[in-house]
Amino acid sequence: MDWNLLDEALGLHHTNAKPWPLCGRFVLVEDCVDTSAAFVLHHILKRSFSSSPSSAVLFLAFSHPFSHYDHVLRKLGCNLAAQRDNGRFLFLDMLMLQCPEGKPDQNGLASVFEKIERVITALHEDKKFISIIIDDISFLEVAANGYSNNVLNLLHYCHTLTSEYGCAFIALGHKDIYLNGDNAAVIFEMEYYADILVRAEPLSTGLAKDVHGQLMVSDKETQHQHGISTIKTHNFHFKIKENVIECFYPGTKI
């Protein structure tokens, strides 16, 4: 398999460690209005299917319908429709989810909890290596009518599944939206719990023809024998092409 700098930063090149290297880990992907990091979700989604025939993905879509992701992943050489048909891709369309107005939700997000639990239990019994992906935390908050506590409850629940079932949990959030609003606690708390933080930003020098942005990937590695946590950081540039992502260190692009 052709590994790139993003794979290395995420630890996906350690194929001998686990069937799916992100098992038991929480990956928080952050972007901003000027630089989208959706391509990171697409990349992880594709890699999850190629990592092991026993891998499966539960995808909670708050931002786009299935047709969007099927179209994008086909360009990357991955057939989501086929993965859905063989039971490895479970797509929960959350676009129409709306919690009751004027009060904290007791039904809307509660139904999401139940769906997640039902799917995870079934996949775990089938001995699958499970990834849970949320494509947009900000739209989750819209569905919850801005009740950040309900959003955090759902995110915490997904996070507990990383230890309870060994799931991988990957979520995308728009950090600039939270920093400019009243619910910055959501993104800050998720940063605290994240094992891997992926941050996409525009170039400090402004727009460039051959570079679409820069990625910083921080991996909290824990040495379990001594209980010591260290942070390994990777910084590199990226360019998004139609069917591939080019990642390279600053100054090495020809």
C-alpha positions in Angstrom: 0.0 0.0 0.0 1.2 3.5 -0.8 1.5 5.3 2.5 1.8 9.1 2.7 2.7 11.6 5.5 -0.9 11.7 6.7 -0.9 7.9 7.2 2.3 8.1 9.1 1.1 10.9 11.3 -2.1 9.0 12.1 -0.2 5.8 12.8 -1.9 3.9 10.0 1.4 2.6 8.7 1.8 0.4 11.8 -0.1 -2.5 10.2 1.4 -5.1 12.5 0.3 -3.5 15.8 -3.5 -3.9 15.3 -5.8 -5.0 12.5 -7.0 -1.3 12.5 -4.4 1.0 14.2 -7.1 3.5 15.3 -8.9 1.0 17.5 -9.5 2.4 20.9 -8.5 5.9 19.9 -10.4 9.2 19.5 -9.4 11.3 16.5 -10.6 14.9 16.5 -10.3 16.7 13.1 -10.5 20.5 13.2 -10.8 22.9 10.3 -11.9 26.4 9.5 -13.9 28.3 6.9 -10.8 28.9 4.8 -9.5 25.4 4.9 -11.8 22.3 5.0 -10.5 19.1 6.5 -13.3 16.9 5.1 -10.6 15.1 3.0 -9.1 13.7 6.2 -12.4 11.9 7.0 -12.6 10.6 3.5 -9.0 9.3 3.8 -9.6 7.6 7.1 -12.8 6.1 5.8 -11.1 4.6 2.8 -8.2 3.3 4.9 -10.5 1.7 7.4 -11.9 -0.6 4.7 -8.5 -1.6 3.3 -7.0 -2.2 6.8 -8.9 -5.5 7.5 -11.7 -7.5 6.0 -13.2 -7.5 9.5 -13.4 -3.7 9.7 -16.8 -1.8 9.7 -17.8 1.8 9.9 -20.8 3.5 11.6 -21.1 6.9 9.9 -23.3 9.6 11.4 -24.0 12.1 8.6 -25.2 15.5 9.8 -23.7 17.4 6.8 -24.2 15.5 3.6 -26.3 12.6 2.2 -25.0 9.2 1.3 -24.8 10.1 -2.4 -22.2 12.8 -1.6 -19.9 10.4 0.2 -20.4 7.7 -2.3 -19.4 10.1 -5.1 -16.3 11.3 -3.3 -15.1 7.9 -2.2 -15.5 6.5 -5.7 -13.0 9.0 -6.9 -10.6 7.7 -4.3 -11.2 4.1 -5.5 -13.6 3.0 -2.7 -17.2 1.8 -3.4 -19.3 2.8 -0.4 -22.5 1.3 -1.9 -20.8 -2.1 -2.1 -19.4 -1.8 1.4 -23.0 -0.9 2.6 -24.4 -3.9 0.9 -22.0 -6.3 2.5 -22.6 -4.9 6.0 -19.4 -3.1 6.5 -20.7 0.5 6.1 -23.6 1.6 8.3 -24.9 5.0 7.2 -27.2 6.9 9.6 -28.7 9.9 7.8 -29.0 12.6 10.5 -29.8 15.5 8.1 -33.4 15.6 9.1 -32.8 15.1 12.9 -34.4 17.9 14.9 -34.8 18.0 18.6 -37.9 19.6 20.3 -37.8 23.4 20.4 -37.4 25.3 23.6 -36.2 22.4 25.9 -33.3 20.0 26.2 -33.9 17.0 24.1 -35.4 13.8 25.6 -36.3 12.1 22.3 -34.2 13.3 19.3 -30.6 12.6 20.5 -31.9 9.8 22.7 -32.9 8.0 19.5 -29.4 8.5 18.2 -28.0 6.9 21.3 -30.2 3.9 20.8 -29.3 3.5 17.2 -25.6 3.7 17.9 -25.9 1.2 20.7 -27.9 -1.2 18.6 -25.5 -1.1 15.7 -22.3 -1.3 17.8 -23.6 -4.3 19.8 -24.5 -6.2 16.6 -21.1 -5.4 15.0 -19.2 -6.3 18.1 -21.0 -9.7 18.3 -19.9 -10.2 14.7 -16.3 -9.6 15.8 -15.9 -6.4 13.7 -13.3 -3.7 14.2 -15.5 -0.7 14.4 -15.0 2.9 13.5 -17.6 5.6 14.5 -17.4 8.7 12.3 -19.3 12.0 12.8 -19.0 14.2 9.8 -19.9 17.6 11.5 -20.2 18.4 15.2 -21.5 21.8 14.5 -24.6 20.4 12.6 -25.1 18.0 15.5 -25.3 21.1 17.7 -27.8 22.7 15.3 -30.0 19.5 15.5 -29.8 19.8 19.3 -31.0 23.4 19.2 -27.8 24.7 20.6 -27.9 22.6 23.8 -24.2 22.0 24.1 -24.6 19.7 27.1 -26.6 17.3 24.9 -24.0 17.4 22.2 -21.2 16.7 24.8 -23.3 13.8 26.2 -23.4 12.2 22.8 -19.7 12.8 22.1 -18.8 11.4 25.5 -20.9 8.4 24.8 -19.1 7.7 21.5 -15.8 8.3 23.3 -16.6 5.7 26.0 -17.1 3.1 23.2 -13.4 3.4 22.4 -12.6 1.7 25.7 -15.7 -0.4 26.1 -15.7 -2.0 22.6 -12.3 -0.9 21.3 -13.9 1.3 18.7 -12.2 4.1 16.8 -14.0 7.4 17.1 -13.4 10.1 14.5 -15.2 13.5 14.5 -14.9 16.7 12.5 -15.4 20.1 14.1 -15.1 23.7 12.7 -13.0 25.3 15.4 -13.5 28.9 14.2 -17.2 28.6 14.5 -16.9 27.6 18.1 -14.3 30.2 19.0 -16.6 32.9 17.6 -19.7 31.7 19.5 -20.8 30.9 23.0 -20.1 27.2 23.0 -16.3 27.0 22.8 -16.5 24.5 25.7 -17.5 21.8 23.2 -14.4 22.0 21.0 -12.1 22.5 24.0 -13.4 19.5 25.9 -13.1 17.4 22.8 -9.5 18.5 22.3 -8.8 17.4 25.9 -10.2 13.9 25.3 -8.7 13.4 21.8 -5.9 10.9 21.4 -5.0 12.4 18.0 -5.8 16.0 17.0 -5.7 16.9 13.3 -5.8 20.6 12.6 -6.2 22.0 9.0 -5.3 25.6 8.5 -4.6 28.0 5.6 -1.0 28.8 4.8 0.4 31.7 7.0 1.7 33.2 3.8 -1.7 33.2 2.1 -3.0 31.4 -1.0 -0.7 29.3 -3.1 -1.3 27.6 -6.4 0.3 24.2 -5.5 -0.5 24.1 -1.8 -4.1 24.1 -0.4 -3.2 24.3 3.3 -1.2 22.9 6.1 -1.9 20.1 8.6 -0.7 19.7 12.2 -1.2 16.3 13.6 -0.6 15.8 17.4 -0.6 12.2 18.7 -0.8 11.7 22.5 1.3 8.6 22.9 1.1 6.8 26.2 3.8 4.6 27.5 1.6 2.2 29.5 4.5 0.7 31.5 5.3 4.0 33.1 2.0 5.8 32.6 3.8 8.7 30.8 2.1 10.6 28.0 4.1 12.2 25.3 2.9 14.2 22.3 4.3 13.6 18.9 3.6 16.3 16.4 3.7 16.3 12.6 3.5 19.4 10.4 3.2 19.3 6.6 1.5 20.8 3.7 -1.2 19.3 1.5 -2.7 19.5 -1.9 -6.1 17.9 -2.8 -6.4 16.4 -6.2 -9.4 14.7 -7.7 -8.5 11.2 -6.7 -5.5 11.6 -4.3 -4.2 13.7 -1.5 -0.6 14.9 -1.8 1.2 15.5 1.5 4.7 17.0 1.7 7.0 18.9 4.0 7.3 22.7 3.4 9.9 23.5 0.8 9.9 20.0 -0.8 7.2 20.5 -3.4 8.7 20.6 -6.9 
